[in-house]
Amino acid sequence: MRRPGISIATGSVAILLASVAGAIVAALWASPWWAFGVALAGEAIVLVWWAWRARRAAPSRQNNPGRARATRRSRLRTQLRAVRDAVGALPDAVVLFDGQGRVRWFNAAATRLLGVQRSHLGQPLVQPLAGSELGAWLRTDTTQPATDLPAPTDASLRLAATIMPFGRQLKLLLARDISALSRLEQVRRDFVANVSHELRTPLTVIHGYLELLDPAEVPELAPVLDEMRMQSQRMRQIVEDLLTLSRLETGDALPDEEVAMIPLLETLRREAAALSRGRHTIRVEAATQARLRGSIHHLHSAFSNLVSNAVRYTPTGGEIVIDWRQTADGGAIFSVRDSGLGISAEHQARLTERFYRVSSSRSRESGGTGLGLSIVKHVLNLHQGHLAIESEPGHGSTFSCVMDASRVLPPDGGGGSRTGLSAA
Ligand code: ADP
């Protein structure tokens, strides 16, 4: 809004005219010096007038809240447009949706990767994703990001997706095209699986011939033969473990069997006792008779890996406890506790990596391949469980398989009494 009053230009012209008129009158009636003085005074008044008006105009803009708000709003609008343009140009799909799951905004990549169109604005987000694996993920548990799912618009594209809160009411679905990465990962998996498969037959043949050779017939070669047998057995074990990992990595669903834990705990105790050959005290503590739903073969293999590690990394005279108990949330924990060497914190996070060993020589001496915990992690993942490690150097370790409530079945025929089995 313009302020009422004489404008700067009108005022200046009036003063200039007055000073010119004054100068003419002075020149006619007095002297040229008077005319010069009057003109100069007029110029000076105009300058002071300009400066005064300018000073008044500046603070008036600042103190005008309406105008300031409008300026701020327009600046924010420009910035918002710039942000939208930038997000709109992202190669990742971004969909903004509200508490009821209705689409509020999306970018161009969301149309390409997810099939979200303008007609879906205000509609439930599950609508364009109906029938896709991404839609199924969105309807169930989005607390965990989706790591590798086919794109709803093109099954040859692979997506990683996650949901993030946005403001108080809104959420963002972010989906990234990971097709190139997924292809590379597939190439790596195929390579490892093929190499392992190709090595299996020649290794079996070599191992077979070595078994035929009797060291008693060539006593001078006995130590060499023993070493060759041990190494070929180690290679066979590595190949078998790599093939197991490859099969687990394909992510194929494992059989859903009812796993009775009490007999399995007893089997594990017997296996540990056989491996320990009386060097350790081995106990089973079963605080529940709950069962598990999953693959008997794979769960046995994972649990047995932990038990064998406890035996191999616990010095003679140590104690190993195989524990099975339920948790307050309906889940259950299978754990193996030992009084062995323990593992320092910096190694713990990396133990489930392939071929990661705290001490390579100790692992080899004890017949390890460095793949055991990696297999355990994969088996647990496929059962919606996870591995937890607690350990302190010199004070032993506890490896726990934490199983989700959805995998825990009640005891067969009831009961929940404490069972204690032990071997020394
Ligand atoms: P490995 O075949 O070498 O035992 P794993 O994947 O089973 O391979 O274990 C990885 C490494 O973790 C082992 O080399 C060892 O250093 C360490 N480790 C595993 N279990 C234990 C344990 N109970 N106590 C101490 N160290 C352990």
Residues whose N, C-alpha, C, O or C-beta is under 5 A from the ligand:
A	BS01	ADP	N309 A310 Y313 G340 L341 G342 I343 L351 Y356 R357 V358 S359 S363 G368 T369 G370 L371 G372 L373 S374 S397
